Amino acid sequence: MIRLTKVELRRLTARRLTIVGLAGLFVITVMLLTATWFNARPLSTVEQQRAQQQFELAHKDWVDNAAVNRQQCEADWKTQPDPKPTLEDMCAYPEPKLEDFGKPKTVFAEIMPDLLQGSSYFLAFAAFLIGASFIGAEFSSGAIGNWLTFEPRRLRVYGSKLLAAATGFVPIAAVTLAIVLLGTFLIVDRLGDTAGVTGHTWGDLSAIGGRAVVTTALAAVLGCVVGLLLRHTAAAIGVVMAYLVLAEGVFAAFLEKAQPWLVRVNFDAFVRHDAQYYVTECKSGNDGSYGCESVVKTLTFEHGAWYLATLAVVMVLIGGWVFHRRDVN
C-alpha cells in the first residue's frame, strides 16, 4: 500500500494540471496579499486633512449644542409611548473622536479569520478539481485498465489513489495558509494595527488554518471519488457547479431552514468553529398584525465535523464499491 501510494504521489506531482493548479494557487495568494495591502493603506495627506476638518466641525457642533440637544431629547423621550427605549439609548450624544473620522486602521486579529476562511475555499476548490482530474483522466484515456494489469487488487489501487491525493495536498495547503498568515501580519504590522495580537490569537488562527488543511485534503479525496463515479473531469466539475448554483443558491434561498444540511454552512462551521446563518421567522401579533424578522442561528462545530466526516465516509464507500464492481473499460 505504501509503495502504491508513493507511485501515485509521483504521478500526481508530475501531472500538468497539478502544476497549473499550483501556479494558480500562487497567483491567487499573491492577489489576496496585494488586495490586503491596498485595503490596509492609510489615507493620503489630502484625505487625512479633510477628515481632520470634518472632525473639528463635528466637535465644535457637539461643544455648542450637546446640552441643548440632550434636553430636547429627554423631553421627547418622556412623550414616547411604552415600550420605549432607555433614556441613554435614545439620548446618548458621545463626544466625537478623531479616530471616528476617516479610514479606520486595519486590525490583524479582525481580518485574519475571514482571510483564512476565504483561502480555505479556493484551496478546497483546487484540491477537488485536481483530485477529480487525477482519476477522471485515467478513465477517459483508458489508462486505469492498464494500471490494473500490474496491480489487479482494485481496493488497494483505490485506497492508494485517495491517500496520495489527500497527503499530497496537506503540505500545499499548509504552506499556502502560512504564506497568507505571515504575509498579512507583515503587511498589517507596517500599515495597520497588530498591537492586540497575543498567543491566544495565534492559537486560534493556527486552529483555523489546521482545519482548513483538513478540508483541503477532504476535498481532494471527494474530487477523486466524484471523478471515479463520473469517469470524466468536466462532468465532475459540472456536477459541483450545478450543486452550488441549485442547492446552495436557489434551494437555500427558498428553504432557509434546510441550511444546516447543506455543505457550505457545515464547511464554515468546521473551519471557523461554529458558523451563523439567517432564517426568516414570521408570526401574527395579538393585535392581528403579521410581521417577519431575520433570526440568527448558530451551527455548531460538532455538527459541521460530523456532517463532513459522514459525507466523506459515505462517498468513499460508494466509490470503493463502484470501483470494485464496475467494468473499467
VMD Tcl script that draws the C-alpha trace (Angstrom):
set ca {
  {0.00 0.00 0.00}
  {2.82 2.41 0.87}
  {4.63 1.58 -2.37}
  {1.48 2.18 -4.40}
  {0.85 5.46 -2.61}
  {4.39 6.67 -3.41}
  {3.84 5.82 -7.06}
  {0.53 7.69 -7.10}
  {2.15 10.69 -5.41}
  {4.78 10.82 -8.13}
  {2.06 10.64 -10.75}
  {0.07 13.37 -9.03}
  {3.00 15.79 -8.82}
  {4.05 15.09 -12.41}
  {0.65 15.90 -13.96}
  {0.33 19.10 -15.95}
  {-2.95 20.08 -14.29}
  {-1.33 19.80 -10.85}
  {1.43 22.18 -11.90}
  {-1.10 24.59 -13.44}
  {-3.24 24.37 -10.30}
  {-0.26 25.15 -8.04}
  {0.61 28.11 -10.23}
  {-3.00 29.29 -9.94}
  {-2.84 28.97 -6.15}
  {0.32 31.06 -6.11}
  {-1.28 33.76 -8.26}
  {-4.42 33.85 -6.09}
  {-2.31 34.07 -2.93}
  {-0.33 36.99 -4.35}
  {-3.56 38.71 -5.39}
  {-5.03 38.18 -1.91}
  {-1.98 39.71 -0.23}
  {-1.95 42.57 -2.74}
  {-5.62 43.32 -2.03}
  {-4.86 43.24 1.70}
  {-2.03 45.74 1.17}
  {-4.30 48.11 -0.76}
  {-7.05 47.84 1.87}
  {-4.62 48.46 4.72}
  {-3.04 51.56 3.22}
  {-3.74 54.74 5.24}
  {-5.44 57.75 3.72}
  {-3.48 60.20 1.64}
  {-2.37 63.52 3.14}
  {-5.26 65.36 1.48}
  {-7.81 62.83 2.73}
  {-6.38 63.00 6.26}
  {-6.68 66.78 6.23}
  {-10.28 66.51 5.07}
  {-11.04 64.06 7.87}
  {-9.42 66.41 10.39}
  {-11.62 69.26 9.18}
  {-14.76 67.14 9.46}
  {-13.78 66.13 13.00}
  {-13.21 69.73 14.05}
  {-16.61 70.79 12.69}
  {-18.39 67.89 14.40}
  {-16.59 68.51 17.69}
  {-17.41 72.21 17.63}
  {-21.07 71.40 16.99}
  {-21.02 68.95 19.91}
  {-19.49 71.52 22.25}
  {-22.00 74.20 21.23}
  {-25.19 72.11 21.08}
  {-24.78 68.88 23.06}
  {-26.53 70.17 26.19}
  {-29.45 71.66 24.24}
  {-29.85 68.52 22.15}
  {-29.80 66.40 25.30}
  {-32.54 68.44 26.96}
  {-34.73 68.32 23.88}
  {-34.21 64.56 23.53}
  {-35.13 63.97 27.18}
  {-38.34 65.92 26.66}
  {-39.14 63.86 23.58}
  {-38.33 60.66 25.46}
  {-40.91 61.41 28.14}
  {-43.63 61.62 25.50}
  {-42.68 58.31 23.83}
  {-45.31 55.56 24.16}
  {-44.46 52.36 26.01}
  {-42.50 50.25 25.45}
  {-39.83 52.85 24.82}
  {-36.02 52.65 24.71}
  {-33.95 53.59 27.71}
  {-33.00 57.21 28.13}
  {-29.33 56.56 27.45}
  {-30.05 54.54 24.31}
  {-32.20 57.30 22.87}
  {-30.34 60.38 24.07}
  {-26.68 59.44 24.06}
  {-24.53 62.16 22.50}
  {-20.95 60.92 22.85}
  {-18.11 63.30 22.21}
  {-16.73 62.92 18.66}
  {-13.25 61.40 18.44}
  {-10.70 61.86 15.70}
  {-10.39 58.08 15.11}
  {-14.09 58.00 14.18}
  {-13.37 60.12 11.10}
  {-11.60 58.92 8.02}
  {-10.43 55.39 7.37}
  {-10.06 53.13 10.42}
  {-6.86 51.14 10.83}
  {-6.82 47.57 9.60}
  {-6.72 45.26 12.63}
  {-4.92 41.97 12.08}
  {-6.95 39.96 14.59}
  {-10.21 41.10 12.97}
  {-9.44 40.42 9.29}
  {-7.30 37.29 9.54}
  {-10.04 34.73 10.33}
  {-12.01 35.83 7.25}
  {-8.88 35.68 5.07}
  {-8.11 32.15 6.25}
  {-11.69 31.11 5.61}
  {-11.58 32.61 2.12}
  {-8.29 30.83 1.47}
  {-9.87 27.55 2.54}
  {-12.47 27.97 -0.22}
  {-10.04 28.29 -3.11}
  {-7.78 25.59 -1.65}
  {-10.72 23.18 -1.44}
  {-11.80 24.01 -4.98}
  {-8.30 23.49 -6.37}
  {-7.93 20.22 -4.47}
  {-11.30 18.96 -5.72}
  {-10.50 19.93 -9.31}
  {-7.08 18.27 -9.33}
  {-8.39 15.23 -7.46}
  {-11.23 14.75 -9.96}
  {-8.82 15.06 -12.86}
  {-6.35 12.72 -11.18}
  {-8.74 9.76 -11.52}
  {-11.15 11.03 -14.16}
  {-8.37 11.33 -16.74}
  {-7.41 7.68 -16.21}
  {-10.92 6.55 -17.04}
  {-11.21 8.92 -20.00}
  {-7.95 7.67 -21.51}
  {-8.35 4.02 -20.52}
  {-5.09 4.08 -18.55}
  {-6.80 2.64 -15.48}
  {-7.25 -0.68 -17.29}
  {-3.53 -0.89 -18.00}
  {-2.72 0.00 -14.41}
  {-4.91 -2.83 -13.11}
  {-2.92 -5.34 -15.15}
  {0.08 -4.53 -12.92}
  {-1.91 -4.37 -9.68}
  {-5.23 -6.26 -10.01}
  {-6.31 -5.70 -6.39}
  {-8.69 -2.85 -7.02}
  {-9.31 -1.73 -3.46}
  {-5.57 -1.33 -2.88}
  {-5.35 0.77 -6.04}
  {-8.39 2.79 -4.97}
  {-7.07 3.38 -1.47}
  {-3.62 4.38 -2.69}
  {-5.09 6.98 -5.06}
  {-7.22 8.56 -2.33}
  {-4.36 8.51 0.15}
  {-2.00 10.10 -2.38}
  {-4.49 12.87 -3.20}
  {-5.10 13.62 0.48}
  {-1.48 13.56 1.64}
  {-0.27 15.39 -1.46}
  {-2.39 18.43 -0.65}
  {-1.57 18.64 3.05}
  {1.81 20.39 2.58}
  {0.41 22.51 -0.26}
  {-2.43 23.79 1.91}
  {-0.17 24.27 4.95}
  {2.40 26.31 3.01}
  {-0.27 28.42 1.26}
  {-2.04 29.25 4.51}
  {1.25 30.01 6.25}
  {2.16 32.47 3.47}
  {-1.25 34.15 3.77}
  {-0.99 34.32 7.56}
  {2.55 35.63 7.84}
  {2.28 37.85 4.76}
  {-0.86 39.51 6.13}
  {0.80 40.01 9.51}
  {3.79 41.77 7.93}
  {1.51 43.99 5.84}
  {-0.78 44.95 8.71}
  {2.16 45.38 11.11}
  {3.51 48.03 8.72}
  {0.25 49.70 7.68}
  {-2.35 48.79 10.32}
  {-2.69 47.54 13.88}
  {-1.18 44.35 15.33}
  {-0.96 45.59 18.92}
  {-3.71 43.30 20.18}
  {-2.17 40.09 18.82}
  {-1.49 37.62 21.63}
  {-0.54 33.99 21.94}
  {-4.22 33.15 22.17}
  {-4.83 34.94 18.85}
  {-2.09 32.93 17.15}
  {-3.52 29.76 18.64}
  {-6.99 30.47 17.27}
  {-5.63 31.36 13.83}
  {-3.46 28.24 13.77}
  {-6.51 26.14 14.64}
  {-8.48 27.68 11.75}
  {-5.55 27.02 9.42}
  {-5.24 23.43 10.62}
  {-8.91 22.76 10.00}
  {-8.58 24.38 6.55}
  {-5.77 21.91 5.78}
  {-8.11 19.06 6.76}
  {-10.91 20.34 4.48}
  {-8.41 20.68 1.61}
  {-7.35 17.05 1.97}
  {-11.01 16.04 2.25}
  {-11.86 17.97 -0.92}
  {-9.08 16.18 -2.79}
  {-10.49 12.82 -1.71}
  {-14.04 13.77 -2.68}
  {-12.76 15.02 -6.03}
  {-11.17 11.64 -6.67}
  {-14.39 9.82 -5.77}
  {-16.60 12.04 -7.96}
  {-14.11 11.76 -10.83}
  {-14.21 7.98 -10.46}
  {-18.00 7.84 -10.37}
  {-18.47 10.11 -13.41}
  {-15.31 9.00 -15.26}
  {-14.62 12.49 -16.54}
  {-13.14 15.66 -15.03}
  {-15.53 18.02 -16.81}
  {-18.53 16.01 -15.62}
  {-17.30 16.19 -12.01}
  {-16.85 19.97 -12.22}
  {-20.28 20.32 -13.84}
  {-21.96 18.39 -11.02}
  {-20.26 20.53 -8.37}
  {-21.17 23.78 -10.12}
  {-24.77 22.62 -10.51}
  {-24.89 21.80 -6.80}
  {-23.50 25.19 -5.83}
  {-26.00 27.05 -8.03}
  {-29.10 24.96 -7.38}
  {-28.67 23.66 -3.84}
  {-26.52 26.31 -2.17}
  {-28.07 29.18 -4.13}
  {-31.66 28.61 -5.19}
  {-32.64 25.86 -2.75}
  {-31.08 27.56 0.28}
  {-32.82 30.84 -0.56}
  {-36.29 29.27 -0.62}
  {-35.86 26.70 2.16}
  {-33.78 28.57 4.71}
  {-34.35 26.05 7.49}
  {-32.63 23.36 5.38}
  {-29.31 25.23 5.51}
  {-27.87 23.06 8.34}
  {-27.91 20.14 5.87}
  {-26.04 21.90 3.08}
  {-22.30 21.63 2.58}
  {-21.29 25.29 2.75}
  {-22.64 26.10 6.21}
  {-21.18 22.89 7.64}
  {-17.87 23.67 5.94}
  {-17.86 27.10 7.59}
  {-18.89 25.66 10.95}
  {-15.97 23.24 10.87}
  {-13.33 25.71 9.67}
  {-14.42 28.65 11.87}
  {-15.55 26.55 14.86}
  {-19.25 27.47 14.63}
  {-21.00 29.39 11.88}
  {-24.03 31.62 11.74}
  {-26.83 31.64 9.21}
  {-30.10 33.56 8.94}
  {-33.66 32.29 8.97}
  {-36.77 34.39 8.39}
  {-39.42 33.77 11.04}
  {-42.94 35.18 10.66}
  {-45.72 35.32 13.25}
  {-49.00 37.02 13.99}
  {-49.32 39.53 16.81}
  {-52.07 39.78 19.39}
  {-53.45 42.78 17.56}
  {-53.87 40.81 14.34}
  {-50.73 42.15 12.70}
  {-48.36 39.90 10.81}
  {-44.61 40.51 10.71}
  {-41.38 38.78 9.76}
  {-37.88 39.15 11.11}
  {-34.49 37.69 10.33}
  {-33.22 35.47 13.14}
  {-29.57 34.48 13.57}
  {-28.97 30.75 14.04}
  {-25.71 29.05 15.02}
  {-24.46 25.81 13.52}
  {-22.00 24.19 15.91}
  {-18.52 22.94 15.17}
  {-19.55 19.44 16.22}
  {-22.40 19.40 13.70}
  {-20.07 20.53 10.92}
  {-17.42 17.96 11.83}
  {-19.88 15.06 11.95}
  {-21.52 16.20 8.72}
  {-18.26 16.37 6.76}
  {-16.95 13.13 8.25}
  {-20.17 11.29 7.40}
  {-20.21 12.72 3.88}
  {-16.60 11.66 3.33}
  {-17.12 8.12 4.64}
  {-20.29 7.56 2.60}
  {-18.72 8.88 -0.61}
  {-15.53 6.84 -0.12}
  {-17.55 3.67 0.50}
  {-19.72 4.28 -2.57}
  {-16.65 4.96 -4.69}
  {-14.92 1.83 -3.43}
  {-17.95 -0.34 -4.12}
  {-18.35 1.06 -7.65}
  {-14.64 0.74 -8.46}
  {-14.62 -2.83 -7.14}
  {-17.68 -3.92 -9.12}
  {-17.75 -1.83 -12.28}
  {-16.08 -2.56 -15.60}
  {-13.26 -0.07 -16.12}
  {-13.18 -0.34 -19.92}
}
mol new
graphics top color blue
foreach p $ca { graphics top sphere $p radius 0.5 }
foreach p [lrange $ca 0 end-1] q [lrange $ca 1 end] { graphics top cylinder $p $q radius 0.2 }
display resetview
